[in-house]
Amino acid sequence: MKAPLSWLKDYVDINVPPKEYANALTLSGSKVEGIDTAGEEITKVVVGKIISIEKHPDADKLQVTKVDVGTEVIQVVTGAQNISLGDFIPVALVGATLPGDKKISKGKLRGIESCGMMCSIAELNLTKEDFPEAAENGIFILNKELPLGKDIKEILGLNEITVEFEITSNRPDCFSMVGLARESAVTLGTQFRKPEITVKEEGDDAAKYASVEIKDADLCPRYAARVVKDVKIGPSPKWLKDRLKTAGVRSINNIVDITNYVMLELGQPMHAFDLEKLQDKKIIVRRAVDGEVMQTLDEQERSLDSSMLVIADGVKPVAVAGVMGGANSEVDDNTKTILFESANFHGISVRLTGKKLGLRTEASSRFEKGLDVENVITALDRAVQLVEMLGAGTVCKGIIDCYVKKPEVRKLPLNPEKINKFLGTSIEPQYMINLFKNLEFGVDESSMTLTVPSFRPDVEREADVFEEVARFYDYNNITPTLLSGKEATQGKKTFKQKVEDSIKNTMTGCGLSEIYTYSFTSPKVWDKINLPSDSKLRKAVVITNPLGEDYSVMRTTTIPEMLDVISRNHNRRIEEARLFEVSSVYLPQSIPVTDLPVEKPVLTIGMYGNTDFYDLKGIVEELLFSLKISKYEFAPLKDFAPLHPGRTAQLLINGKAAGIIGEIHPEVADNFEAPEKSYIGIIDVEPLVENASFKASHKSLPKFPAVTRDIAMLVKDEILVKQIEDIIKQRSGKILERVKLFDVYKGKQVPEGMKSVAYSINFRAEDRTLTDEEVAKTMVKILDGLKNILGAQLRE
């Protein structure tokens, strides 16, 4: 919301500099985004009068002039041809600055000294729309006698200061000059002045010209109208154009400008209909009929449905309620009688209608927030008052006011003792009473009860009353105090949060970089990762109001997002990357979705470049070690479509599936334009949390020596290392301390379809020194198991 200070000062005395004003309003709850000073780049440009003009002796197109700037007469050489003796013009003196970082210095043009520059409207960053009388090409002739030496910004109104506010949606009253003025007056402790509204009515009663009927009171509790005859459409006066311009609104004509002025001043959007274009001279507020079509003022055909509220005449819709008027009832140069509309529409309905039509206006953005139903008549009277002031028409007697649904009056207690106890203050009760009176609350001092004004929908409960006192008393004046109570609990992280921290620390320690990706995705990614058509991962939560198809569902897997990041880095010539993300996938409990989806946290690891499957496996094992999870294993997995069928493993923790690691399938890599040797790990966080431990443990150093035996064997290619290790562990009993694979060989010395596998096995007993006989018996058991179960052949 842009608020020119000169306009605000009509309703409130602002007795502090702009920056101090901005700080004060921000602290009291009306956040200031910025302060803009028009003409800030223009300095040392003054009014001058041309007192002599002579041709330049050495240039046909240049003229040498003498210009009186009040304090002195200066010589200016110019190429302008539209100047005359006695003209008043803007002159940039030596040392002046102009828009675009332009600085004026003394110089010579063809040997003749020039001590300044005459300015055109373009050089002052102005337009013909601002000053229609100015020459488009040439010097800006001011066309009237003005005080010489006067700052041009004061003459042209270029010293306006505009404050831009960020207004929260719960304060619709502050989307107006009057609302901001009220807040400013209470904040600064100055007087608030409402605009004086008096209406001069003439002629017949308005009810003879038109009628109003509300058919859907749930979407429009109030609709009021006034009739203006003998309308004269034309341009607005300069003061009105200037006010609209400084507030960021373009001038159109006097009637449209009046509706915009009232919207900015009082916060109530309005509309003007050409009464002669309304069939049967009726206004009917109703829901649209499915399939109805109308052309709005932006000359676009709009298809309507029964969820939308429209303003209709006896036959057709003439406006989309709260959004935009129709071209079929537009005020034009031939309009003689107009119907001014001022109404209150249901905010949610206006928002949904605007969204369906792809149309958002200044009016709809205000209606969306829920406007004051009692402001309808005030705005209507203000509009016709301005019509009279501008001589734009004759106001008929009376108001057509259809008010079918009045809101309940809200009353809240004012308890100074309770407020002081809550805030830790000692504010006088009379201060609070005066504060709420200045905010235009009704105050019953006998019962200490507040009547909340209709323009304050945000004040709903007693806590809101406390806030009003705190923000105007100034939070800086409230002394901080410690919490009071019998016990105070110390905040700490949950076990799950500690595990997540450990996951991130371990990943970072392994050289991985953390990334963040969107939880929204496109259903197209399921085909890109080769998911089967019947895969559960294709059943996703569909977003009702997506930003677009690329963000239309909640993700059920994080693989596409990780591959997008890998692809982006690879395509930017980053040779290798190791990445991780701790985020969530969203799995619906039923289709169609009726309940909130299961939000499942997962750790996603992505790698490419100088890396392989075993690097990824090692990182996962390091994570499990850091969480003190020892009961895990990796099992081959061949039916997970996104990953290579021969280079994928499933992580099992305590026998339950906990994740998948592997190399990306070549087709999937091509689909994402990712490196072929890319590796992905998806680890569920919940099993990690369930099995993790942070308890420190220790084991005493062994008292008795270990016995080591090495074995090498030939086994078939398809035999897994895990199968061999499981047999060794089963046959060794309690004396097995460690089994370690140290060699796998395939070559000319090994039969085709076979491989050589070598292990180092450590044996140790806790209570004695092992004998060779004990170890030999155990080795026989191991070798028998390997031979009988796996067909292993011992190599000599």
Helices and strands as residue ranges (DSSP letters): E 2-4, H 5-8, H 18-27, E 31-37, E 43-55, E 63-68, E 73-78, E 88-98, E 102-103, E 107-109, E 112-114, E 116-118, H 152-156, E 161-166, G 172-174, H 177-188, G 206-208, E 211-214, E 222-229, H 238-246, H 254-266, E 270-274, G 275-277, G 279-281, E 282-287, E 293-295, E 301-303, E 309-312, E 317-320, E 324-325, G 327-329, E 338-344, H 347-357, H 362-367, H 375-389, E 394-395, E 400-403, E 411-413, H 416-423, H 429-438, E 442-444, E 449-451, H 462-473, G 475-477, H 495-509, E 513-514, E 520-521, H 525-528, G 536-538, G 549-551, E 553-554, H 559-571, E 577-587, E 598-608, H 613-626, E 632-636, E 643-653, E 656-664, H 666-672, E 678-684, H 685-691, E 707-716, H 721-732, G 733-735, E 736-745, E 754-763, H 772-790, E 793-794
